[in-house]
Amino acid sequence: MVQRAEPRAPVVWPMRVGTVPQLASAFQPRPGLREQIDQAHTGHTTVVLAGGGGVGKSQMTVACAHQALAAGTELVVWVNAAETEQVITGYARAAHRVQAPGAVGQDAETDAQAFLDWLAATCRSWLLVLDDLTDLDSIAPWWPPPSPARGGRVLATTRRRDALLSGGGRAIVEVDAYTPDEAITYLSQRFIGADMAHLLDEQAQDLVRELGYLPLALAHAAAYMINEAVSCARYLPLLTDRQVHLERLLPRQADSEGYGRHIVAALLLALDAAQRVDPVGLAAPALRLAAHLDPAGHPDELWADAAVTGYLTAHRALPTTPPATAPAAAEPTEVTAEQAQAAVQLLHRYGLITCEARGGSRAVRLHALTARAAREGTPAPEIPAVVQAVADGLASLWPEADHTNPDLCAVLRANTDTLAAHAGDLLWQPDGHWVLYRAGLSLVNTGLYAAALTHWHRLATDSERLLGDEHPDTLTAAANLALCYSVAGRATEAISLRERVLADSERLLGDEHPDTLTARHGLAHSYMVAGRFTEAITLLEQVLAGRERLLGDEHPRTLSARAHLAHCYAAAERATEAITLLERVAADSERLLGEHPLTLAAGESLALSYSLAGRLTETITLLERVLAGRERLLGDEHPETLTARHSLAHSYSLAGRHTEEIPLLERVLADSERLLGDEHPLTLTARHSLAHSYSLAGRHTEEIPLLERVLADSERLLGDEHPDTLTARKILTHSYSLAGRHTEEISLLERVLADSERLLGDEHPDTLTARKILALSYGAVERTPEAIPLLERVAADYERLLGDEHPDTLIVWEGLALSYSLAGRLTEAITLQERVAADYERLLGDEHPDTLTARANLAFSYSLAGRLTEAITLQERVAADYERLLGDEHPDTMMAVDTLHEWRRAQKPRWWLFIKTWFGRR
């Protein structure tokens, strides 16, 4: 049962959406910069703070946000804009909070657009912060609109300086380092806040100059001096000595981002100090590990992993003479998880990283510049060990099934990408590291197929380059790339690649190696997707024979191979063989495994085969049992449970049980969107199924928006020419037709026809059907000059390819005849209609509905030609047949009788209404 949505609570103003960070210690208000920002806002809704890393852009934005809150601004929204997806999510969250019209929670992009529309219309005061803009192309559609009442402001920060920033009426304010006075004031306030004002001495001016007045470098330096009780005069020689040493480490020509050696020097001084604090010797290796991860954050649990603690143990730098604060030890001992996490807290205390207990999967973060400096300071011989430890740690955190923790999996994918970018070829020594492959599988499991294709293409290329084209890892990467090609509708490339993988596997591993059998199964799947069922069945029969021989008849993988062969039989319309095989699989699975996921999968497959054979009662009974078993075994929200629920809803539809079907599909769609995401394949399928059910129920108002979204999703995710996209386009044209939206219908039909001609050829059945439907649609809206030549072409093609007596040929002839009538070409119309009526009588019988309709059309043409006696005689027969077969009150009977009365009174009949109805039905 679908529960009624709870009424929304009233909106309470003022409101804050998102987490506005706290101001940093000793924040500098920078009045000159603030004046520039305020002046820019007087003429522009949007102001962009642009500048290099570490110059204080975000902190100035934090200050503006807090000032807006204090001043009573009614809405303050803070969005992390490093990724466009985060912007959309932030907007969607804000849309719900302000109860923006159109934000119903089903689609983040729709809700985000609703929020932008709300900003454009509201008279309330608001401030929207977009912090750390990175992808300027993707963010283009999501720039907030100008504020109508000048009550709204946008403040964005970015390191980019592209021309794109200045478009759309946006103002750019360049942010540079502190002024000398601001830098001195910052140090003074930090020292006073720590009750260590004496650290600021006569060398302070020279020190801030050496640090380049860079806020981030000053923060590192201040943290060091406070923790170590070191004055400016004592810190300065340490800094300058360190810089001399760093000439070789960070040459000036490598300083492309402009943060200079200042941050590196300050960073390494802070590290020197942290290295001497308990847990002694762990700060440096811990920071080197963190520097190879995503600056946006990684899970705190990583530091408890054995690979990470093992690396810290091996690279711990214990002093030869331990300080008094460190416990004495005869030799280094193994670093524990508690010590590793203590090292993270130590780095946090020294301002080198940020660790937040409530940060979730991104609990540990560090500034990108800090990470860069730490990586560049890592000794070259140590880098392979760092990369290996990070990779092993990430791989160990991955859950067995992605759906159980999608947020964690997304973070792990981001961290794997970051590591791969820094590691270069180190992740391929000696073989491809599993974390690369696990990240690719996660993309596929999550339904992110475009990203998965890019990922697997890169892995396949790297593996072939580094390991050779015959290495098992290369074959595995190629097989996964082929899977992505199949999903993307690139069947030719998928088959070519899988044929190569199978040939290599057979040659290198032998015919019956497990990997060879897997490759053979993969090629069979690609053949099946491409409709090459004979070849697919041959391969699957070989796979099954191999599994039976190697593993035995009752091994789970043998049962699985038998089920896959049955699926292919079903796809090839060999339902009897499919059912026989699946009944065996289901019985064997239940006997050997009990209530096991494989048993339930076999039951679902058998039920669907019953459905193909028209055995709906057995189908529904079995699917209800499968669904109950999955709910019990896997839980309500497991993807396989959602799939079973969807299958059951489809069976209800086939059985005409729409009252039960629609609520079930609504639940599947809502669960899929919430648990798997808007773009997961199951979500897209559920959305399409629900739209179809709405159509059958006559709920076109609800159906069409869903179908439009399905089409938009397919175009975006699969491409304009993917088979699923073409199918979605065709289905939407039909719905437009049923809703009477003929302009949109014809526009889309013209595109469908052009696509079919280009992709399938002029005489492909789908092309002929598209041409026929477009021609009949032209007829339905009186575009007769366009309908006639198209119908003549379709009629000739059908007559040649399908024969004179095929039902589609007769329908096209009938449509062409009516179009001739509308064009005044009555002699041609009558000749054709007499032929069609005779053919229907001979082929379908005197009382078939199509025969009656053909007679009625002929009577109309007689009347238009002035042959009223013949028209009335024929119409009397039509009306009598309709009354006898359909009843007095059927719409066709009533129209036939009314027309007959009008002719008898020598009045012009409502012939156009009848013809329009005919075209619409066809």
ABEGO torsion letter per residue (X at the ends): XBBBBBBBBBBBOBBBBEBBBBBBBGBBAGAAAAAAAAAAAAABABBBBBEBBGAGAAAAAAAAAAAAAAAGBABBBBBBAABAAAAAAAAAAAAAAAGBBGBAGABAAAAAAAAAAAAAABABBBBBBBBGBABAAAAAAABBBBBAAGABBBBBBBABABAAAABGGBBBBBBBBBBAAAAAAAAAAAAAAAGAAAABBAAAAAAAAAAGGBAAAAAAAAAAAAAAGBBAAAAAAAAAAAAAAAAAABBAAABAAGAEAAAAAAAAAAAAAAAABOBBGAAAAAAAAAAABBAAEBBAAAAABAAAAAAAAAABBBBABBBAABBBBABBBBBBAAAAAAAAAAAAAAGABBBBAAAEAAABBBBAAAAAAAAAABBAAAAAAAAAAAAAAAAAABBABAAABAAAAAAAAAAAAAAAAAAEAAAAOABBBAAAAAAAAAAAAAGBAAAAAAAAAAAAAAAAAAAEAABAAAAAAAAAAAAAAAAAGBAAAAAAAAAAAAAAAAAAAEAABAAAAAAAAAAAAAAAAAGBAAAAAAAAAAAAAAAAAAAEAABAAAAAAAAAAAAAAAAAGBAAAAAAAAAAAAAAAAAAAEBBAAAAAAAAAAAAAAAAAGBAAAAAAAAAAAAAAAAAAAEAABAAAAAAAAAAAAAAAAAGBAAAAAAAAAAAAAAAAAAAEAABAAAAAAAAAAAAAAAAAGBAAAAAAAAAAAAAAAAAAAEAABAAAAAAAAAAAAAAAAAGBAAAAAAAAAAAAAAAAAAAEAABAAAAAAAAAAAAAAAAAGBAAAAAAAAAAAAAAAAAAAEAABAAAAAAAAAAAAAAAAAGBAAAAAAAAAAAAAAAAAAAEAABAAAAAAAAAAAAAAAAAGBAAAAAAAAAAAAAAAAAAAEAABAAAAAAAAAAAAAAAGBBBBAAAAAAAAAAAX
